[in-house]
Structures are given as structure tokens and as C-alpha cells.
């Protein structure tokens, strides 16, 4: 069984199972869930993002649509 199939089975199971089992699963995975959801940027990263955002808003940098970005990544389009 593929990992994708296992994920789907677990999702379906959690949607349909009683609350006690959902709470038990959460307790089992709680530390992992909290570690994965505590994403934060450093001050330096925030500064870089702010600078890039200002450049974008001022029109000094070029923006791309999602479709254009995918074409650039795939090498089908030049920047």
C-alpha cells in the first residue's frame, strides 16, 4: 500500500471514528503536531521579506503569475 493510500485511509478513519479515539490519536501525536506548527522566521529573514515586498510594490522587481513561475522552473520560459 502506498503512503498516499495510507494517508487517505487514516483521514477517512479520523473523520468517522468516535471522539475518544480522535483524542487518543492526538495525544499520541501531540508533540509532533506542535513542533510542525511552530514555524517562525528570523529577524533577518523578515527584514529580507520586507525589502523584497517594498521593491515589488514600487515596481522595481518583476512579478510572475503561478503559471509563469511554473514555466520558468520547468525551463520553458526565460525570466
C-alpha positions as CSV (number, residue, x, y, z in Angstrom):
1,X,0.0,0.0,0.0
2,X,1.4,3.4,-0.9
3,X,1.9,6.2,1.6
4,X,-0.8,8.2,-0.2
5,X,-3.3,5.4,0.2
6,X,-2.4,5.1,3.9
7,X,-2.9,8.8,4.4
8,X,-6.3,8.6,2.8
9,X,-7.3,5.7,4.9
10,X,-6.2,7.5,8.1
11,X,-8.1,10.7,7.1
12,X,-11.3,8.7,6.4
13,X,-10.9,6.8,9.7
14,X,-10.4,10.0,11.7
15,X,-13.4,11.6,10.1
16,X,-15.7,8.7,11.0
17,X,-14.3,7.4,14.4
18,X,-15.6,8.3,17.8
19,X,-14.2,11.3,19.7
20,X,-12.4,9.2,22.3
21,X,-10.2,7.6,19.6
22,X,-9.5,11.0,18.0
23,X,-8.4,12.4,21.3
24,X,-6.2,9.4,21.9
25,X,-4.6,9.8,18.4
26,X,-4.0,13.4,19.1
27,X,-2.3,12.7,22.5
28,X,-0.1,10.2,20.7
29,X,1.0,12.7,18.0
30,X,0.7,15.9,20.0
31,X,4.5,16.7,20.3
32,X,5.0,16.2,16.5
33,X,2.0,18.3,15.7
34,X,3.1,21.2,17.9
35,X,6.7,21.0,16.5
36,X,5.5,21.1,12.9
37,X,3.1,24.0,13.5
38,X,5.6,26.3,15.3
39,X,7.1,27.9,12.2
40,X,8.7,31.3,12.6
41,X,11.1,33.4,10.6
42,X,14.3,35.0,12.0
43,X,14.5,38.8,12.2
44,X,17.0,38.7,9.3
45,X,14.5,36.7,7.1
46,X,11.7,39.1,8.0
47,X,13.9,42.1,7.0
48,X,14.7,40.5,3.6
49,X,11.0,39.8,3.0
50,X,10.1,43.4,3.9
51,X,12.7,44.7,1.5
52,X,11.5,42.4,-1.3
53,X,7.9,43.4,-0.7
54,X,8.8,47.1,-0.9
55,X,10.6,46.5,-4.2
56,X,7.6,44.6,-5.5
57,X,5.2,47.3,-4.6
58,X,7.3,50.0,-6.1
59,X,7.5,48.1,-9.4
60,X,11.3,47.8,-9.2
61,X,11.1,44.0,-9.4
62,X,9.1,41.8,-11.8
63,X,6.3,39.6,-10.7
64,X,5.1,36.4,-12.2
65,X,1.8,34.5,-12.2
66,X,1.8,31.0,-10.9
67,X,1.6,29.7,-14.4
68,X,4.6,31.8,-15.5
69,X,6.6,30.7,-12.4
70,X,6.0,27.0,-13.2
71,X,7.1,27.6,-16.8
72,X,10.3,29.3,-15.6
73,X,11.0,26.5,-13.2
74,X,10.5,23.9,-15.8
75,X,12.8,25.8,-18.2
76,X,10.1,26.6,-20.7
77,X,10.3,30.3,-20.2
78,X,13.1,32.8,-19.6
79,X,12.9,35.3,-16.7
